[in-house]
Amino acid sequence: MPAPVYSFVIPIFNEADNIAELYDRLCELLGGLDAPAQVVLVDDGSSDESLAMMRELARKDQRLKIVELSRNFGHQIAITAGMDCAAGDAIIIMDADLQDPPEVVQEMIEKWKEGYEIVYGIREEREGETWFKRVTAAGFYRLLRKLTDLNLPVDVGDFRLVDRKALDAFKSLRERSRYVRGLFCWVGFKHTGVPYKRAARFAGETKYPLRKMLKLATDGVVSFSTLPLRLALNAGFWIAGLSFVAGIWAIVDKLTGRYVVSGWVSTIVAVAFLGGIQLVILGIMGEYIGRIYEEVKGRPLYIVRSVIEGDDGQEEH
């Protein structure tokens, strides 16, 4: 197989219902490209038939490369593993659920040929998603942009084309709590967006429930902003200031003879409020300290169980 110019990186986690349709649409897209391409499918510890289906496809298509991780490491890590194995000059990141249409890649390639080194998809419409998810996603992107010093594009996910130069810079960033779209913004380079209509999932259930969405949002905020720590510090100063004023007020009441023993309810409320603020501040500090702890251990981001090259089905351990 000639050296690929384009590499498609697709993380797979329990997507057996989508793989056949994904492969058909990829084949149609690859057939219309102007240069050789490879498809790197990263199995992120699937428990269904996804890996077996990918192995079967690799036996008949030399363009496929299957990277099997030893367990489920998470979506952002799986993307990183695929990019580490990609050999093309332009790397396209997309999901297997077909919400990000492969056909949009042609527009991204045109922008890449114009000289842009990162071309991301901008979600103009989002089909098949609840109003809650649409509202919270839009709010999060705008909030993160205000919290950080990065010029993060709004309504942009991981669906993008990345030039080899930008990818090499990205590969030097090995932090564990990864927010891939933020890391690509951090490395810089010339970038632009391609608007598209995000479709509903072709089949299956979302792999990003509310719990995982909150974790990804936390990774994005903590990885690129120290503002929560500054807010915690400011809150401490404000509360200390209010307590000082309340103490002065109590002394004045005592000296002027207006001092009256108040009920226990206000005392309990004040103590509970201050205790809650302290726990919140400790929790924020704990998030940052916990990430420092994870980084200093120096463990690898992921472990590869096997790599399967297409066509001959050869497996490398």
NORKA-V376993 format. One record per residue. N is the residue number from 1. SS is DSSP state (A for helix, B for strand, O for the rest). PHI is phi in degrees with one decimal (* if undefined). PSI is psi in whole degrees, 0 to 359 (999 if undefined). Layout:
n = [N,N]
ss = [SS,SS]
phi = [PHI,PHI]
psi = [PSI,PSI]
//
This chain:
n = [1,2,3,4,5,6,7,8,9,10,11,12,13,14,15,16,17,18,19,20,21,22,23,24,25,26,27,28,29,30,31,32,33,34,35,36,37,38,39,40,41,42,43,44,45,46,47,48,49,50,51,52,53,54,55,56,57,58,59,60,61,62,63,64,65,66,67,68,69,70,71,72,73,74,75,76,77,78,79,80,81,82,83,84,85,86,87,88,89,90,91,92,93,94,95,96,97,98,99,100,101,102,103,104,105,106,107,108,109,110,111,112,113,114,115,116,117,118,119,120,121,122,123,124,125,126,127,128,129,130,131,132,133,134,135,136,137,138,139,140,141,142,143,144,145,146,147,148,149,150,151,152,153,154,155,156,157,158,159,160,161,162,163,164,165,166,167,168,169,170,171,172,173,174,175,176,177,178,179,180,181,182,183,184,185,186,187,188,189,190,191,192,193,194,195,196,197,198,199,200,201,202,203,204,205,206,207,208,209,210,211,212,213,214,215,216,217,218,219,220,221,222,223,224,225,226,227,228,229,230,231,232,233,234,235,236,237,238,239,240,241,242,243,244,245,246,247,248,249,250,251,252,253,254,255,256,257,258,259,260,261,262,263,264,265,266,267,268,269,270,271,272,273,274,275,276,277,278,279,280,281,282,283,284,285,286,287,288,289,290,291,292,293,294,295,296,297,298,299,300,301,302,303,304,305,306,307,308,309,310,311,312,313,314,315,316,317]
ss = [O,O,O,O,O,B,B,B,B,B,B,B,O,O,O,A,A,A,A,A,A,A,A,A,A,A,A,A,A,A,A,O,O,O,O,O,B,B,B,B,B,B,B,O,O,O,O,O,O,A,A,A,A,A,A,A,A,A,O,O,O,O,O,B,B,B,B,B,B,O,O,O,O,O,A,A,A,A,A,A,A,A,A,A,A,O,O,O,O,B,B,B,B,B,B,O,O,O,O,O,O,A,A,A,A,A,A,A,A,A,A,A,A,O,O,O,O,B,B,B,B,B,B,B,B,B,O,O,O,O,A,A,A,A,A,A,A,A,A,A,A,A,A,A,A,A,A,O,O,O,O,O,O,O,O,B,B,B,B,B,B,B,B,A,A,A,A,A,A,A,A,O,O,O,O,O,O,O,O,A,A,A,A,A,A,A,A,O,O,O,B,B,B,B,B,B,B,B,O,O,O,O,O,O,O,O,O,O,O,A,A,A,A,A,A,A,A,A,A,A,A,A,A,A,O,O,A,A,A,A,A,A,A,A,A,A,A,A,A,A,A,A,A,A,A,A,A,A,A,A,A,A,A,A,A,O,O,O,O,O,O,O,O,A,A,A,A,A,A,A,A,A,A,A,A,A,A,A,A,A,A,A,A,A,A,A,A,A,A,A,A,A,A,A,A,A,O,O,O,O,O,O,O,B,B,B,B,B,B,O,O,O,O,O,B,B,O]
phi = [*,-63.9,-59.8,-74.2,-92.6,-115.0,-124.9,-99.5,-111.0,-133.4,-74.5,-125.8,-141.7,54.1,-117.2,-58.9,-72.5,-107.1,-63.6,-61.9,-66.2,-59.3,-63.7,-61.9,-72.0,-67.3,-61.3,-63.9,-67.9,-63.1,-66.3,-98.9,-77.7,-92.7,-156.9,-61.6,-140.8,-125.9,-124.2,-101.7,-99.5,-105.9,-82.5,-97.3,72.5,-63.9,-108.5,-101.5,-90.2,-57.8,-63.3,-61.7,-66.1,-67.2,-60.3,-64.4,-66.2,-67.3,-68.4,-116.9,-137.6,-72.0,-77.8,-91.4,-135.0,-104.0,-108.8,-99.0,-81.7,-71.1,-162.0,-79.9,-101.7,106.8,-58.7,-67.6,-69.6,-62.5,-59.8,-62.0,-61.1,-65.7,-68.7,-63.6,-97.4,-72.9,-112.5,-78.1,-81.6,-126.2,-112.2,-108.6,-101.8,-153.4,-94.1,-89.5,-83.8,66.8,-70.3,-99.2,-62.6,-58.3,-64.2,-68.4,-59.2,-59.7,-66.9,-63.7,-63.9,-61.8,-65.5,-62.4,-68.1,-78.0,116.8,-77.9,-97.6,-135.9,-124.3,-109.9,-88.2,-104.0,-79.4,-80.1,-135.0,-132.5,-83.3,72.1,-118.8,-69.9,-62.5,-62.2,-67.6,-64.5,-67.9,-67.2,-65.0,-61.9,-65.9,-65.0,-59.3,-73.4,-65.8,-62.2,-63.7,-77.5,-77.9,-112.3,-90.1,-86.2,-88.8,-72.6,-69.2,-88.9,58.6,-125.1,-104.9,-89.0,-67.9,-165.9,-110.8,-127.6,-72.0,-57.2,-62.5,-67.1,-66.1,-60.7,-67.1,-62.0,-66.1,-79.3,-96.3,-113.3,-65.8,-81.0,-81.9,-96.6,-125.3,-57.7,-63.9,-70.5,-64.4,-66.6,-68.6,-65.9,-70.6,85.3,73.6,-80.1,-136.2,-155.8,-121.7,-122.9,-70.9,-156.4,-98.0,-79.9,-83.2,-74.3,-56.3,-66.2,-160.6,82.4,-107.2,-62.4,-96.4,-123.5,-68.4,-57.5,-61.2,-72.2,-63.9,-65.7,-65.0,-62.6,-63.1,-63.2,-59.7,-64.7,-70.5,-69.0,-72.7,-126.2,-152.1,-103.7,-59.8,-56.7,-66.5,-66.6,-64.5,-62.8,-63.4,-63.6,-61.5,-61.4,-64.6,-64.2,-66.0,-61.8,-63.9,-64.4,-64.6,-63.3,-63.2,-63.1,-64.9,-61.5,-62.2,-65.6,-64.1,-62.0,-59.6,-65.2,-69.5,-91.4,77.6,-95.1,-66.9,-130.0,-67.8,-85.7,-71.4,-78.5,-63.0,-62.6,-65.0,-61.7,-62.4,-63.7,-63.8,-64.2,-62.7,-64.1,-63.9,-63.5,-61.1,-62.8,-65.6,-62.0,-62.7,-63.0,-64.8,-62.7,-62.1,-63.0,-59.4,-69.7,-65.8,-61.3,-71.2,-61.8,-60.4,-64.7,-70.8,-71.7,-68.4,69.6,-71.7,-66.1,-64.7,-157.4,-127.7,-92.6,-81.1,-161.6,-125.5,-114.0,-85.6,-67.8,78.4,-86.3,68.4,-65.7,-111.7,-111.0,-95.8]
psi = [130,158,131,145,325,137,126,126,119,111,141,124,104,56,36,327,344,344,317,312,320,315,317,316,328,319,319,319,313,327,338,1,158,7,163,151,156,158,118,109,122,111,114,56,40,145,0,208,13,310,317,320,320,322,317,320,323,334,339,0,111,350,347,143,122,122,112,116,155,340,184,113,351,156,313,324,320,320,316,317,319,320,328,332,352,140,356,170,333,126,127,124,128,161,167,354,357,18,329,103,129,333,337,341,326,320,322,320,321,318,322,319,338,351,359,137,342,123,114,156,132,121,101,324,151,100,152,16,147,159,327,315,321,316,314,323,314,318,321,314,319,323,316,324,324,331,336,169,0,149,68,125,143,156,37,131,214,351,111,165,136,129,155,322,315,324,318,322,318,321,342,349,106,27,150,316,89,135,90,314,327,322,320,327,322,322,343,227,169,124,160,172,156,115,145,165,116,123,169,161,139,317,165,184,155,144,7,74,179,321,315,327,319,321,317,319,318,318,319,317,310,326,335,10,139,12,321,323,319,322,321,319,315,320,320,317,317,316,319,320,316,322,320,317,318,323,317,318,320,320,317,316,319,316,329,3,12,5,125,133,116,170,167,344,313,324,313,318,316,316,317,320,311,321,320,317,319,318,321,314,317,323,318,314,321,324,314,318,321,323,325,318,317,322,319,342,334,25,154,155,325,168,129,125,319,157,127,119,142,164,294,352,16,134,129,129,999]
//
